[in-house]
Amino acid sequence: MSKCSKRNEDIVAKFRSGMTLEAIGQEYGVSRQRVQQIIQMYGLSRDSGGVSANRSNKLEMIADLCRKGRTVTEIAQETACKHTFVTKSLKQLGLKARTPAQRKYGDESAIISFASRSQSLRDMAKLMGVNEHSLGRYLNRHYPEILKRISKRPTSEESEQRKLMVKQMLAEGKAPKEIAQDLKLNLPTLKAWMKYNHVS
């Protein structure tokens, strides 16, 4: 077998594996048109490989990564495709990738599970290891009924109990910083609450 025919067979094999005409031409030091002529000599059309084969492989990879729960951005990075190509491909395949928020907070069953074990939004955020405010915004947009359930305002009786507790701690000589730590509040929140409720 001559060197030329060996090279041509390598070119055809690379084209079938999904390599583009330009990339093959650069590798072998020939023009894109010459690569196309070689491929045609072997009875292949442009649809037999190159971008078409590459696209088919990419679609399979995109579908697989989507089923594994990746976001569009993660799929684009892992497949070296543009974000728009991934989005269009998923739409064409009838698949929907997880959003970054879903990835961060979990699906509906995870949200419900965390909410059932939480007394407040703060508790839920701590359990999930996420920011309380961003979780609140996410729940407000996607699960407002869960947010209402865990964001109940304390009753007047609970507020009175808290007032008495804070007054007692102050009488014991505790500083606001210590009280805030005991009540698991941040200091500015406690100070604002004390000012609002006339506790000093």
Solvent accessible surface area in square Angstrom, and as a share of the most:
residue,aa,sasa,rsa
1,M,172,0.77
2,S,68,0.44
3,K,185,0.78
4,C,73,0.43
5,S,35,0.23
6,K,106,0.45
7,R,64,0.23
8,N,8,0.04
9,E,73,0.33
10,D,45,0.24
11,I,0,0.00
12,V,8,0.04
13,A,58,0.45
14,K,63,0.27
15,F,4,0.02
16,R,135,0.49
17,S,78,0.51
18,G,6,0.05
19,M,58,0.26
20,T,39,0.23
21,L,9,0.05
22,E,86,0.38
23,A,35,0.27
24,I,0,0.00
25,G,3,0.03
26,Q,151,0.67
27,E,90,0.40
28,Y,60,0.23
29,G,69,0.66
30,V,37,0.21
31,S,59,0.38
32,R,73,0.27
33,Q,110,0.49
34,R,80,0.29
35,V,0,0.00
36,Q,40,0.18
37,Q,94,0.42
38,I,0,0.00
39,I,3,0.01
40,Q,104,0.46
41,M,119,0.53
42,Y,86,0.33
43,G,68,0.66
44,L,23,0.12
45,S,63,0.41
46,R,127,0.46
47,D,115,0.59
48,S,49,0.32
49,G,0,0.00
50,G,1,0.01
51,V,95,0.55
52,S,46,0.30
53,A,21,0.16
54,N,52,0.27
55,R,96,0.35
56,S,54,0.35
57,N,70,0.36
58,K,40,0.17
59,L,26,0.13
60,E,117,0.52
61,M,86,0.38
62,I,0,0.00
63,A,8,0.06
64,D,63,0.33
65,L,17,0.08
66,C,13,0.08
67,R,170,0.62
68,K,123,0.52
69,G,11,0.10
70,R,62,0.23
71,T,8,0.05
72,V,31,0.18
73,T,63,0.37
74,E,48,0.22
75,I,0,0.00
76,A,11,0.09
77,Q,133,0.59
78,E,89,0.40
79,T,4,0.02
80,A,92,0.71
81,C,23,0.14
82,K,158,0.67
83,H,97,0.43
84,T,88,0.51
85,F,56,0.23
86,V,0,0.00
87,T,64,0.37
88,K,144,0.61
89,S,1,0.01
90,L,7,0.04
91,K,168,0.71
92,Q,117,0.52
93,L,72,0.36
94,G,68,0.65
95,L,47,0.23
96,K,182,0.77
97,A,13,0.10
98,R,84,0.30
99,T,65,0.38
100,P,94,0.59
101,A,31,0.24
102,Q,73,0.33
103,R,109,0.40
104,K,112,0.47
105,Y,12,0.05
106,G,14,0.14
107,D,83,0.43
108,E,95,0.43
109,S,76,0.49
110,A,30,0.23
111,I,0,0.00
112,I,83,0.42
113,S,48,0.31
114,F,46,0.19
115,A,3,0.02
116,S,82,0.53
117,R,139,0.51
118,S,11,0.07
119,Q,159,0.71
120,S,39,0.25
121,L,29,0.14
122,R,70,0.25
123,D,53,0.27
124,M,0,0.00
125,A,4,0.03
126,K,127,0.54
127,L,83,0.41
128,M,31,0.14
129,G,68,0.65
130,V,27,0.16
131,N,86,0.44
132,E,47,0.21
133,H,130,0.58
134,S,24,0.15
135,L,0,0.00
136,G,11,0.10
137,R,161,0.59
138,Y,18,0.07
139,L,0,0.00
140,N,94,0.48
141,R,194,0.71
142,H,93,0.42
143,Y,29,0.11
144,P,58,0.36
145,E,105,0.47
146,I,6,0.03
147,L,30,0.15
148,K,155,0.66
149,R,120,0.44
150,I,9,0.05
151,S,53,0.34
152,K,156,0.66
153,R,209,0.76
154,P,81,0.51
155,T,80,0.47
156,S,93,0.60
157,E,123,0.55
158,E,90,0.40
159,S,34,0.22
160,E,89,0.40
161,Q,102,0.45
162,R,85,0.31
163,K,45,0.19
164,L,120,0.60
165,M,84,0.38
166,V,0,0.00
167,K,97,0.41
168,Q,114,0.51
169,M,26,0.12
170,L,42,0.21
171,A,92,0.71
172,E,109,0.49
173,G,64,0.62
174,K,67,0.28
175,A,46,0.35
176,P,44,0.28
177,K,127,0.54
178,E,81,0.36
179,I,0,0.00
180,A,3,0.03
181,Q,122,0.54
182,D,73,0.38
183,L,31,0.15
184,K,144,0.61
185,L,30,0.15
186,N,82,0.42
187,L,55,0.27
188,P,97,0.61
189,T,59,0.34
190,L,0,0.00
191,K,105,0.45
192,A,62,0.48
193,W,49,0.17
194,M,19,0.08
195,K,167,0.71
196,Y,178,0.68
197,N,29,0.15
198,H,164,0.73
199,V,6,0.03
200,S,129,0.83
